[in-house]
Amino acid sequence: MLKGTQPIILVLARGMKKQLDPDFQMALNQGRLLIISPFKETVTRVTEQTALIRNQLMIELADEVLIAHASPGGKLEKLIQDTGKRIIRF
């Protein structure tokens, strides 16, 4: 996605990185990358819990949600069902 021209939102399951990869920095400088995190900088590792919180935030912020794959009965499917959003399978 970074090679394209579309806008990108990157939601981290950890605190903000102190240093960005050059590709991320370029997209940020072009004004087409937004990086957000619900965590303080002191959260440096991705865990199952931080990933769940990140996923909840993404679903809450989205107007529409498309899930390419969610395991039947899995955590992602349950999370989506808990938000009341409809799951479209293809």
FENHU-V269816 format. One record per residue. N is the residue number from 1. RES is the residue in one letter. PHI is phi in degrees with one decimal (* if undefined). PSI is psi in radians with two decimals (999 if undefined). Layout:
n=<N	N>
res=<RES	RES>
phi=<PHI	PHI>
psi=<PSI	PSI>
//
This chain:
n=<1	2	3	4	5	6	7	8	9	10	11	12	13	14	15	16	17	18	19	20	21	22	23	24	25	26	27	28	29	30	31	32	33	34	35	36	37	38	39	40	41	42	43	44	45	46	47	48	49	50	51	52	53	54	55	56	57	58	59	60	61	62	63	64	65	66	67	68	69	70	71	72	73	74	75	76	77	78	79	80	81	82	83	84	85	86	87	88	89	90>
res=<M	L	K	G	T	Q	P	I	I	L	V	L	A	R	G	M	K	K	Q	L	D	P	D	F	Q	M	A	L	N	Q	G	R	L	L	I	I	S	P	F	K	E	T	V	T	R	V	T	E	Q	T	A	L	I	R	N	Q	L	M	I	E	L	A	D	E	V	L	I	A	H	A	S	P	G	G	K	L	E	K	L	I	Q	D	T	G	K	R	I	I	R	F>
phi=<*	-65.9	-77.9	-82.5	-122.4	-72.9	-71.9	-131.9	-115.7	-107.7	-108.5	-87.0	-98.8	-159.0	-71.0	-62.1	-73.7	-78.9	-136.0	-96.2	-62.2	-55.3	-64.1	-65.7	-62.2	-63.7	-64.1	-65.1	-64.2	-79.1	77.2	-115.8	-126.4	-119.0	-114.6	-130.0	-152.1	-84.6	-116.8	-71.4	-58.6	-71.9	-85.0	-108.7	-123.2	-82.9	-125.1	-58.7	-69.6	-68.2	-65.4	-63.6	-63.1	-60.5	-62.7	-60.8	-61.4	-61.4	-66.1	-65.7	-78.9	-80.1	-76.2	-133.9	-126.5	-118.3	-109.2	-69.4	-152.2	-136.3	-62.0	-55.1	79.1	-80.5	-64.7	-66.6	-60.9	-63.6	-59.3	-65.5	-61.2	-64.5	-84.2	83.0	-79.6	-82.4	-97.1	-108.2	-101.7	-143.7>
psi=<-0.54	-0.41	-0.31	-2.81	0.00	2.70	2.58	2.42	2.14	2.06	2.06	2.55	0.56	-3.13	2.96	2.50	2.55	-0.50	2.33	2.60	2.60	-0.67	-0.71	-0.73	-0.69	-0.82	-0.64	-0.78	-0.52	-0.11	0.36	0.15	2.26	2.22	2.18	2.75	2.40	0.14	2.71	2.79	-0.40	-0.27	1.83	-0.13	2.49	2.26	3.02	-0.70	-0.75	-0.60	-0.69	-0.79	-0.75	-0.80	-0.69	-0.78	-0.78	-0.75	-0.73	-0.62	-0.40	2.48	-0.69	2.58	2.21	2.10	2.02	-0.61	2.25	2.16	2.30	2.18	0.06	3.09	-0.71	-0.75	-0.76	-0.74	-0.79	-0.76	-0.68	-0.47	-0.19	0.09	2.60	2.41	2.21	2.11	2.50	999>
//
